[in-house]
Amino acid sequence: MKIGIFGIVLALNFTMRLALVKILSLALFAFPLFGKAEKTRWQFPFYGKTVTVNIPNELIDFSFPENNLDYILVSRNLNEIHKLKLNETIDELRQQSKVFSLDNIGYFQLLKYFSASCFPKQTNNFRKAIVWYGLRQGGVDAVLGGNTAYFNLFVRMENSPDGGFAITHQGKKYVSASVDKIQYASLEIYRLQLMQDSAAEALQLDMYNTPLLGHTIKSKTRTFSYGNQTFTLNTKYNSDVVNYLNDLPSFRIGSYLYTLTPSEEAQKSMDDSLEIWLKNKTYGEKLTFILALVQNAFPYKADADYRKSEKRNFVEQTMADEYIDCEDKAALFCYLVNKYLGAETVMLYSKSATHVCCAIELPEKAPGFTFKYFGKPYLVCEPAFEGLKPGETELTKDEIMHLEVFN
């Protein structure tokens, strides 16, 4: 939303306008509001929050080419953007990022929202350049690459995402910030000379920190049977956090999927039921109950059956989704076992079976286990297959021997 002072002036009657003009004339004499230093306040939404920033007016009307790019043309435009004091606007965004408790992946999301919301009439190339500038100014390792027919932003990431187009520059791997199907044989790396050595950090997910975003709480009721009883699980989730997580890249399987702390509402909604249901049960009975809950209360459907691409859920997203697949169930099970049993877990991937399950670490003298990992006994659990008990699996012995372990 653009807030311009002339929009206010036109809404006033003639007498009020005349008085306001006199006041503005005096103000202009003491504090220049127009000319090269003029800025406009803009507001844009960000997952249930509103962000306000000051943008140099020259930047709003800046022209950045869409086609026929070359190194000299891009470098000249990047230097012109830098001269317009964009760094002051970026500093405001970096401060806002701290208020929202964003990691640098969240800061990347904030820059994307900023460029899309505040420069809707500019070219895509301009918006990519703005995000690149903000990342570099924030100490994140990013490059702009392209040729006469192609221009894109590439970022170095600590947590490797699935898919996408990657390039290698100066011995480091950079991932495309947008979906790319065509890999161009020759890409030129564009950069602003004075910033080329200023950024060193890769984008990295802070798995122990949930952003402080909006507070739109929604609920979902799930029922499941266990033994001779029917249980009703009323789960809650923060839809602003869910939307934020949905917009992150699809990361590879790893413990961060269940280590990232869900919202307080999501945690409490699980606690309210599970603390009662698990009371007075033995360790083994608790494990079996949690496994049955994940198997039955959260309906299974493979992403390929109803999504355009693979999606890997954090626990908060699982609370919101109607269906989840094997890795989502495995992540949820690991989270619940960590929380309510205090047990260590690993996620397991079978390439031959294209299947994800998990395993729970057992005491050293446990009577039965599926395999040992770093000398510790682990018991396989199958959250995606209804009816299977802890230790039961549909994987063959050979598939178990070739499992990929993620912890």
C-alpha positions in Angstrom: 0.0 0.0 0.0 1.5 3.3 -1.1 0.9 6.3 1.2 1.4 9.5 -0.7 0.9 13.0 0.8 -0.8 14.3 -2.4 -3.5 11.8 -1.9 -4.3 13.4 1.4 -4.2 16.9 0.0 -6.7 16.2 -2.7 -9.2 14.9 -0.2 -9.4 18.2 1.6 -11.6 21.2 0.8 -10.1 24.4 -0.8 -9.7 26.4 2.5 -8.0 23.4 4.2 -5.8 22.8 1.2 -4.6 26.5 1.2 -3.7 26.3 4.9 -1.9 23.0 4.4 0.1 24.3 1.5 1.4 27.2 3.7 2.4 24.7 6.4 4.1 22.5 3.8 6.0 25.5 2.4 7.5 26.2 5.8 8.3 22.6 6.4 10.0 22.2 3.0 12.2 25.2 3.8 13.5 23.5 7.0 13.3 19.8 6.1 13.5 18.9 2.4 10.8 16.3 1.6 11.3 16.3 -2.1 14.2 16.0 -4.5 16.9 13.3 -4.4 16.4 12.6 -0.7 12.6 12.1 -0.9 11.2 8.7 0.3 7.8 7.2 0.4 6.4 5.0 3.1 5.1 1.7 1.9 3.3 -1.1 3.8 3.1 -4.7 2.8 1.7 -7.9 4.4 3.9 -10.6 5.7 2.2 -13.7 7.1 -0.3 -12.0 9.4 2.0 -9.0 10.1 2.3 -5.6 8.4 5.7 -4.2 7.5 6.3 -0.5 6.9 9.4 0.7 5.1 10.7 3.9 3.5 11.7 3.6 -0.1 13.6 6.2 -2.2 11.2 7.5 -4.9 13.8 7.3 -7.6 13.9 3.5 -6.9 10.2 3.1 -7.5 10.5 4.4 -11.0 13.9 2.8 -11.7 14.1 1.0 -15.1 15.9 -2.4 -15.2 16.1 -4.3 -18.5 14.2 -7.5 -19.0 16.1 -8.8 -22.1 19.4 -8.5 -23.9 21.5 -8.3 -20.8 25.2 -8.2 -20.7 27.8 -7.8 -17.9 28.3 -4.1 -18.5 24.6 -3.3 -18.6 23.8 -5.3 -15.5 26.8 -3.9 -13.5 25.8 -0.4 -14.4 22.2 -0.9 -13.2 23.4 -2.5 -9.9 25.7 0.4 -9.2 22.8 2.9 -9.9 20.5 1.0 -7.5 23.3 1.2 -4.8 23.6 5.0 -5.3 19.8 5.4 -4.5 20.5 4.6 -0.8 18.6 1.3 -1.0 20.9 0.2 1.8 18.9 2.4 4.2 15.7 0.6 3.3 17.4 -2.8 3.6 18.6 -1.8 7.1 14.9 -1.3 8.1 14.0 -4.7 6.7 16.9 -6.3 8.6 15.6 -4.7 11.8 12.1 -5.9 11.1 13.5 -9.4 10.5 14.9 -9.4 14.1 11.5 -8.3 15.4 9.9 -11.3 13.7 12.8 -13.6 15.0 13.5 -14.7 11.4 16.6 -16.8 10.5 18.3 -15.8 7.2 15.9 -18.0 5.2 13.1 -16.1 6.8 14.9 -12.8 5.9 15.1 -14.1 2.3 11.3 -14.6 2.4 10.9 -11.0 3.8 12.9 -9.6 0.9 10.9 -11.5 -1.7 7.6 -10.2 -0.2 9.1 -6.7 -0.1 10.2 -6.7 -3.8 7.0 -8.2 -5.0 4.7 -5.9 -3.0 6.5 -2.7 -3.3 7.6 -2.9 -7.0 4.6 -4.6 -8.7 5.1 -2.7 -12.0 8.9 -3.4 -12.3 10.4 -6.2 -14.2 11.1 -9.6 -12.6 14.8 -8.9 -13.2 14.6 -5.8 -11.1 12.9 -7.6 -8.3 15.5 -10.3 -8.4 18.2 -7.6 -8.2 16.6 -6.0 -5.2 16.4 -9.4 -3.4 20.1 -10.1 -4.3 21.1 -6.6 -3.0 19.2 -7.2 0.3 20.8 -10.6 0.8 24.3 -9.3 0.2 23.7 -6.4 2.4 22.5 -8.8 5.1 25.7 -10.9 4.8 24.2 -13.8 2.8 26.1 -15.4 0.0 24.1 -14.9 -3.2 25.0 -14.2 -6.9 23.2 -13.0 -10.0 23.9 -15.0 -13.1 22.7 -15.1 -16.6 23.3 -14.4 -20.3 21.5 -12.4 -23.0 18.4 -14.6 -22.7 18.4 -15.5 -19.0 18.7 -13.8 -15.6 18.3 -15.3 -12.2 19.3 -15.2 -8.5 21.3 -18.0 -7.0 21.8 -18.5 -3.2 24.2 -20.8 -1.3 22.2 -23.0 1.1 23.3 -25.0 4.1 20.2 -27.2 4.0 20.0 -28.6 0.4 16.6 -28.4 -1.2 15.1 -31.0 -3.6 15.1 -30.1 -7.3 16.0 -26.8 -8.8 18.8 -25.6 -10.9 22.3 -25.3 -9.3 25.5 -23.7 -10.5 29.1 -23.8 -9.1 30.9 -20.5 -8.7 34.4 -20.2 -7.2 34.1 -23.8 -5.8 30.8 -23.2 -4.1 27.3 -24.5 -5.0 24.5 -22.1 -5.5 20.8 -23.0 -5.9 18.4 -21.1 -8.2 15.9 -19.0 -6.2 13.1 -19.9 -8.7 12.1 -23.1 -10.6 14.3 -23.7 -13.6 13.9 -26.5 -16.0 16.6 -25.5 -18.5 20.3 -25.6 -17.6 22.2 -23.0 -19.7 25.7 -24.1 -20.7 27.2 -20.7 -20.0 26.2 -18.2 -17.4 28.0 -15.0 -16.5 28.1 -14.0 -12.8 27.1 -10.3 -12.4 28.2 -8.4 -9.2 28.6 -5.0 -7.7 32.3 -4.6 -7.4 32.3 -3.1 -3.9 30.1 -5.9 -2.5 31.7 -8.9 -4.1 33.5 -10.0 -0.9 31.1 -8.7 1.7 28.9 -11.8 2.1 30.0 -15.2 3.4 27.0 -16.9 5.1 24.9 -19.6 3.4 21.1 -19.6 3.9 20.5 -21.9 6.9 17.3 -23.0 8.7 17.4 -22.4 12.4 15.7 -25.6 13.5 15.2 -24.4 17.1 13.5 -21.2 16.3 9.9 -20.6 15.2 9.3 -17.1 13.7 7.0 -14.6 15.5 4.4 -14.1 12.8 0.7 -13.5 12.9 -1.7 -15.3 15.3 -4.4 -16.8 13.2 -5.3 -20.0 15.0 -7.3 -22.7 13.4 -8.3 -26.2 14.5 -8.9 -29.7 13.0 -10.6 -32.6 14.6 -9.3 -36.2 14.0 -10.7 -39.5 15.2 -9.0 -42.9 15.4 -9.6 -46.3 16.9 -7.2 -48.1 19.3 -8.1 -51.3 21.0 -11.8 -51.2 21.6 -12.0 -47.4 22.0 -12.5 -44.4 19.7 -10.4 -41.4 20.4 -10.9 -37.8 19.3 -7.9 -35.6 18.8 -8.5 -31.8 18.6 -5.4 -30.3 17.0 -4.8 -26.5 16.6 -2.3 -24.7 14.4 -1.2 -21.2 13.5 -2.2 -20.7 9.8 0.2 -17.8 9.4 3.1 -20.0 10.5 1.8 -22.8 8.2 1.7 -20.4 5.2 5.2 -19.3 6.0 6.5 -22.9 6.1 4.6 -23.8 2.9 6.5 -21.1 1.1 9.9 -22.4 2.1 11.9 -24.6 -0.3 11.2 -28.3 -0.1 14.2 -29.5 2.0 15.6 -33.0 1.9 14.7 -35.4 4.7 16.3 -34.6 8.0 15.8 -34.2 11.8 14.9 -30.5 11.3 11.5 -31.6 10.1 10.6 -32.6 13.6 13.1 -30.5 15.6 11.5 -27.1 14.6 9.2 -26.3 17.5 5.5 -26.1 16.6 3.5 -23.1 17.8 2.4 -23.0 21.5 -1.2 -23.7 20.3 -0.2 -26.8 18.4 1.8 -28.1 21.3 -0.9 -27.5 23.9 -3.6 -29.1 21.7 -1.5 -32.3 21.6 -0.6 -32.1 25.3 -4.2 -31.8 26.3 -5.0 -35.2 24.9 -1.8 -37.2 25.0 -0.9 -36.5 28.6 -4.2 -38.0 29.6 -4.1 -40.9 27.1 -0.5 -41.9 28.0 -1.0 -41.7 31.8 -0.4 -45.0 33.7 0.9 -46.7 30.6 4.2 -48.5 30.4 7.0 -47.4 28.1 6.1 -50.1 25.6 2.4 -49.3 25.7 3.1 -45.6 25.2 5.3 -46.4 22.2 2.6 -48.6 20.6 -0.2 -46.1 21.3 1.8 -43.2 19.7 2.5 -45.3 16.6 -1.1 -46.2 16.3 -2.2 -42.6 16.7 0.1 -41.4 13.8 -1.0 -44.4 11.6 -4.7 -43.9 12.1 -5.5 -40.3 13.0 -3.6 -38.7 10.1 -4.9 -40.0 6.7 -2.2 -41.1 4.2 -2.0 -40.0 0.6 1.2 -39.7 -1.5 2.1 -36.2 -2.7 2.2 -37.4 -6.3 -1.5 -38.3 -6.1 -2.7 -34.7 -5.5 0.2 -32.2 -5.5 2.2 -30.7 -8.3 5.4 -31.4 -6.4 6.9 -33.1 -3.4 6.1 -31.4 0.0 7.9 -32.2 3.2 6.1 -31.1 6.3 7.2 -29.7 9.6 5.0 -30.7 12.4 2.9 -27.5 12.3 2.1 -28.1 8.6 1.0 -31.7 9.4 -1.5 -30.3 12.0 -3.1 -28.3 9.1 -3.0 -30.8 6.2 -5.9 -33.1 5.4 -3.4 -35.8 4.1 0.2 -36.5 4.7 2.7 -39.1 3.3 5.3 -41.4 4.7 8.0 -38.8 5.5 5.5 -36.5 7.2 4.2 -39.4 9.3 7.8 -40.4 10.2 8.6 -36.8 11.2 5.5 -36.5 13.4 6.2 -39.8 15.0 9.8 -38.8 15.8 8.5 -35.5 17.3 5.9 -37.3 19.5 8.4 -40.0 20.7 11.0 -37.3 21.5 8.5 -35.2 23.4 6.5 -37.9 25.3 9.1 -40.7 25.7 12.3 -38.7 25.7 13.8 -41.2 23.2 16.3 -40.5 20.4 15.1 -41.2 16.9 16.3 -41.3 13.3 14.5 -41.1 10.0 15.2 -43.9 7.5 15.0 -43.8 3.7 14.9 -46.8 1.4 15.8 -45.8 -2.1 14.7 -49.1 -3.6 11.3 -49.0 -1.9 11.0 -45.2 -2.3 9.8 -45.2 1.3 10.5 -43.3 4.5 10.1 -44.8 8.0 11.9 -44.3 11.3 13.6 -46.0 14.2 13.7 -45.4 18.0 16.9 -45.9 20.0 16.5 -48.6 22.7 18.3 -49.2 25.9 21.6 -51.1 25.4 20.3 -54.3 26.9 16.9 -54.3 25.1 15.8 -57.9 24.2 15.1 -57.1 20.5 16.2 -54.5 17.9 16.2 -54.2 14.2 19.8 -52.8 13.6 22.6 -51.0 15.3 23.7 -47.5 14.4 27.0 -46.2 15.9 26.8 -49.2 18.2 23.4 -48.3 19.6 20.3 -50.6 19.1 17.4 -49.2 17.1 13.9 -50.5 16.6 12.2 -49.8 13.2 8.7 -48.2 13.4 6.3 -47.8 10.4 4.0 -44.8 11.0 2.7 -45.0 7.4 1.4 -48.6 7.6 -1.8 -49.1 9.7 -1.7 -52.0 12.1 2.1 -52.6 12.2 3.5 -52.7 15.7 6.9 -51.3 16.8 9.6 -53.5 15.2 7.3 -54.7 12.3 8.1 -53.5 8.8 7.3 -54.4 5.2 10.9 -53.7 4.2 13.0 -56.7 3.2 16.2 -57.6 5.1 18.2 -56.4 2.1 16.3 -53.0 2.0 17.0 -52.6 5.8 20.7 -53.2 5.3 20.8 -50.4 2.7 18.7 -47.9 4.5 19.9 -44.2 4.4 19.9 -42.8 8.0 19.0 -39.2 8.8 19.4 -37.8 12.3 
